[in-house]
Amino acid sequence: MTNLAICGTGRIGTVHFENLRTFRGCRIIGLCDLDGDRVARLVRGKEIRSYSSTDEMLADPEIHAVVIATSSSSHRDLTLRALAAGKHVFVEKPLADTIEDAAAIVNAAKNSNLVVQVGFCERFNPHYMEARAAVQSGRLGKIRAIYSSRIAPYEWCDPSWKLGVLDTAVHNLDLALWILGMKPLDVLARGTNLYSDSDMLHSVTTLLRFPNGVVVEDHTMWLRVAKHPLHQCSRSRMLVLGDAGLFEIDLNSRPASALTTERFEMCDTVILGGEGYYGCLKLQFESFLRSIEERVPVVAPVADALLVESVILAVQESLRTGREVAL
């Protein structure tokens, strides 16, 4: 039984809280947040502690692992302190706001004997898992291009986040790097504003070029329900194109499909080892807990998040300068 504490009870922190409460392999000991009233509401009537500070949380000897669901600017401090206190760490994406902070987290994780996992939940989505397996097995031949898109509700996102819409693009860019297993050569990005009362970019297109000639194109948007009512839920699509076949994922309708010269296959949504699909947000924690209990490597390591961080920062620079940025 792994005892957990959750630091940060905003939207995603609350989702993690509700999901983890249903797990048999762990127990939530307590919650910590700057908003004490929100924590009090969440723990009311439950045998769960409300920590007055992160120091109090990290000093609790009953805590084995900490889930960090705070703003990315706080991730370095909280992760390093949690590791110093001997706690395993699950830290939300993006890993940090700067390369320096992300690298510090990677180094601290490397020098500890503890499990550190990043919240790249889409790596646990069966469709993307199947796409990666198709690439690695060679079923699609030589990969030539990946096209991806993601639409997220503006109301679910915080315009004050330093990354803006790129906070959502992190998922697709990580998936492309994870599926291909290589680092891009350069980045070119363009964006546009959709709503006049905000000066941020609500739609961003990113083009990545790889050493072997592969091109990745990603399009990510934040849309307001009032203006675009058909997009009330996060939607994602991906097409992995090889010279011997293609793999298409369209989560507007489901499921995923693979088309090769040998056959056309519709992929089911059953996860290995289970009889049903519980959602990638839950599955990432099943993997995290397994890494703690069985000491198996994590599926979403911080070193991978450092590479994604470098890509995202290059996208920001390309958007700012209008030029292609080398990595």
Buried (B, 14 or more C-beta within 10 A) or exposed (E): EBBBBBBBBBEBBBEBBEBBEEBEEBBBBBBBBEEEEBBEEBBEEEEBBBBEEBEBBBEBEEBBBBBBBBBBEBBBBBBBBBBEBEBBBBBBBBBBBBEEBBBBBBEBBEEBEBBBBBBBBBBBBBBBBBBBBBBEEEBBBEBBBBBBBBBBBBEBBEEEBBBBBBBBBBBBBBBBBBBBEEEBBBBBBEBEEBBEEBEBBBBBBBBBBBEEEBBBBBBBBBBBBEEBEEBEEEBBBBBBBBEEBBBBBBBEEEBBBBEBEEEEBEBEEEBEEEEEBBEBBBBBBBBBBBBBBEEEEBBBBBBBBBBBBBBBBBBBBBBEEEEBBEB
